[in-house]
Amino acid sequence: MELLTINNVWMMICTALVFIMHLGFSFLEIGLTRQKNTINILFKNFFVITMGLISYCFIGFNLMYPGEWIIEGYLGTINTGLDSIIATDLAYNEGYTYWTDFLFQGMFAATAATIISGAVAERIKINSFIFIAILYITIVYPIIGSWQWGGGFFSTFVSDQLGFYDFAGSTIVHSVGGWGALIVIYFLGARKGKFDADGKPMAITGSNIPLSAAGVLILWLGWFGFNGGSVLSADPASTSLTLVTTCLSAAAGGIGAAVFSRFLYNNLDLTMFMNGVLGGLVGITAGADQMLPSSAIIIGLFSGVIVVLAVSLLDKCKLDDPVGAIPVHLFCGIWGTLAVGLFGQMASFDQFMVQLACVGITGLFCIICASIITLIVKTFAGLRVDEKEELDGLDIAEHGTRAYGDFSIN
């Protein structure tokens, strides 16, 4: 009972750290966007965590961890909320209680929708975002999660000995959110002024870079819970290794992005540095529990480079992601998942191909589902605010107020 208590307390601490990540996302998004959209961004972040938990309670959690399968290994049954299961066994999953598991996983689910929130900032209708986020958290994310963490076919892709490995969700959480964000911004279009008449990208300066920097550091702290909690116990060896590899990859990601950005553009870009740190965190998430420190540094360095290249690629494709969510979560999520087959304890050609196949299946499923959801919402509610509302700012257009009072003396 003492060990159960220790493990459960550690899991609850990690849950709190993952919760704090939503503050980090809020700060990051506010700082990298314009002041006139601050209330809108905060509203979306509050909505994601509140409605995300409720929808995950009623449908998502039981869909992700099905007691029974409708289609074995692919689609589970949907029970009616947590009340439908009598969770009285304290030794649930041999390390923590049923309730702790729900809350920890619920924080992960909300994170997937937060990724979409940052990418669509400054031009999406709030009601449209709400519908997209609810459907994505409630249906898309839990189904993919069930394929791996719920005992579905990802976990035994080739055999019981050779399945997909994604420790804390480089693919299951981060790329799922990244794929959704990519599809939505494709249909949504770029912000006014992001590209000139010739299609050349124009810088839209954020309102508060120091606040964004604080957000990144809060997210780094939160990743101690995101990856550390995914050990699913307070085991000293596994937990400490996971936290070491997580921090080393984050540090290397920041350095990789800063140096590569200097090489390409001859400037020391702080926003690239910050997103490089986040890219390193996403990249190590798939294999944080089994990497050597040197491997974690390599994964982080490549993650930083990938962030810089992905930002450039999106600009060339005329896709507008104000906060760099897609380079960080989608591109680095894919890279980190594949890195398990290159540097992990099970590294082999077969393991790499399993990782690659499951990344592809996840991407295809997300593209199809996100396209259907987005097109339905676009048809019935529209996606984008009108030009005047965008120019005036979504705080006034969607919420009827401003984030900051006008204290000037006339």
Secondary structure, DSSP 8 states (H G I E B T S, - for coil): -HHHHHHHHHHHHHHHHHHHHHHHHHHHHHHHS-GGGHHHHHHHHHHHHHHHHHHIIIIIHHHHS-SSEEETTTEE---SSGGGS----TTGGGTS-HHHHHHHHHHHHHHHHHHHHHHTTTTB-HHHHHHHHHHIIIIIHHHHHHHHTTS-GGGGSS-SSS----SS-IIIIIIHHHHHHHHHHHHH---TTSB-TT--B-----S-HHHHHHHHHHHHHHHHHHHHGGG-S--HHHHHHHHHHHHHHHHHHHHHHHHHHHHHHSS--HHHHHHHHHHHHHHHTTTTTT--HHHHHHHHHHHHHHHHHHHHHHHHTT---TT-HIIIIIIHHHHHHHHHHHHSTT-SHHHHHHHHHHHHHHHHHHHHHHHHHHHHHHHHH-SB--HHHHHH-HHHHHHSS-SS------
